Amino acid sequence: MASLIEPETEQGLIAAIAQSLADGRSLKIIGHDTKDGFGRPVVADGSLSLARLTGINYYEPGELVLEAAAGTPLVDIETLLAQNGQRLAFEPPDLGPLYGHAAGEATIGGVIACNLAGPRRPFVGAARDHILGIRAVSGRGEVFASGGRVVKNVTGYDMSKLLTGSFGTLAVLSRVTLKVLPRPEVSRTVLLFGLGSVDAVATMAEVAGGQWDITAAAHVPRSKAGNSRVEYVAAGSAAVTAFRLEGSRAGVTVRCEALRQVLGLRGETEELHGTNTSAFWAEIGAAALMGGAADSILWRLSLPPAVGARAVDDIQQSIGGETLFDWAGGLVWLSPPGSPPAQDALAWGADLRRVVEAHGGHATLVRGPFETRHQMPVFHPATDALAALSRRVKENFDPNGVLNPGRMVEAV
């Protein structure tokens, strides 16, 4: 049975990795293991959990800076920030329920390791754009730091960006420092009902590029709208195109009224306030409306927004599938028709990637059965030059393959 190591300090983390390196043992890196289904399956000699490496080490609301240990629950950070009228602007989604886990178990280290961001990403940037600094331990058992507690301290700033989205394959984060931003006075969502995907994407592009200063835009087809827990979305029996507006109460009220007048020429509109707005965009960010079992197949497509609807139409015409648009059309969640057996799923995925590549995008298998994730590339295959660069980076940080072997690409 694989061993579980749970260090409570950074020194314990260093010692655990150094001992595994000396023993020739590999480690699966986890927090609460809520995203075990994201990425290729990791087969390791033991597990290294950061669940006890917790605590907010530094928080200065006036400076808009927070520093926390990697195992700190995301919900603890968000609660503290909310008490001070602030937030993580990149809106990290809680993907735990997507893989059959309870909500609220995500850690800040897992968020950064996977570079998770929600519907606000096109307007404020990704998780990596909000990192001021990190401390981490490499697969060599060496601790290193990058950045600091102020924006001006950019020494090694690219190191922080390199580790963000590396899924624990280069180094294990022990501490992260983030810039935070004030929460707006109000947040509301304008809903437009009944558009098809082509018209919806065109409308999202028009509104995103207009005077409305939106902070999110998504399109939920009729087949998925009923999965929402927000009554206005689920009860309409129609596709829903949604736009979020945030800011001062007076300003948002005026902008919502003006936007509804414009959109009202295209269909029926409705407006969500406070709690309903928060609930709806949390569903969008976590792909909750796509439904499906914890190991059912779910793809995330990144596409130029201008061609998103055309790419989806090509996919549906050639191989089928159900979709949902986020990021004003730049992100598409897609599930295949039915539940294809493993070999059919591999062929379907290869066909999907060919269509997506033809439109200048890439496709990631975000969820799927163990065998499917083991047999096919989960992340979009890199070019030969980029793959070679990635191998050199891996060899520099983790030459013996101690950390998360095979998580992003097949271990060699």
Secondary structure, DSSP 8 states (H G I E B T S, - for coil): --EEE--SSHHHHHHHHHHHHHHT--EEEESS-TTTTSSS----SEEEE-TT---EEEEEGGGTEEEEETTSBHHHHHHHHHHTTEE-TT-----GGGGT--TT--BHHHHHHTT---TTHHHH--GGGGEEEEEEEETTS-EEEEE-SSTT--TTHHHHHHHTTSTTSSEEEEEEEEE-EE--SEEEEEEEES--HHHHHHHHHHHHTTTT-EEEEEEE-HHHHTT-SSHHHHTT-S-EEEEEEEE-HHHHHHHHHHHHHHHTTTS-EEEE-HHHHHHHHHHHHTTGGG---TTS-EEEEE--GGGHHHHHHHHHHHT--EEEEEGGGTEEEEE-SS---HHHHHHHHHHHHHHHHHTT-EEEEEE--HHHHHHS-SS----HHHHHHHHHHHHHH-TT--BSTTSSS---
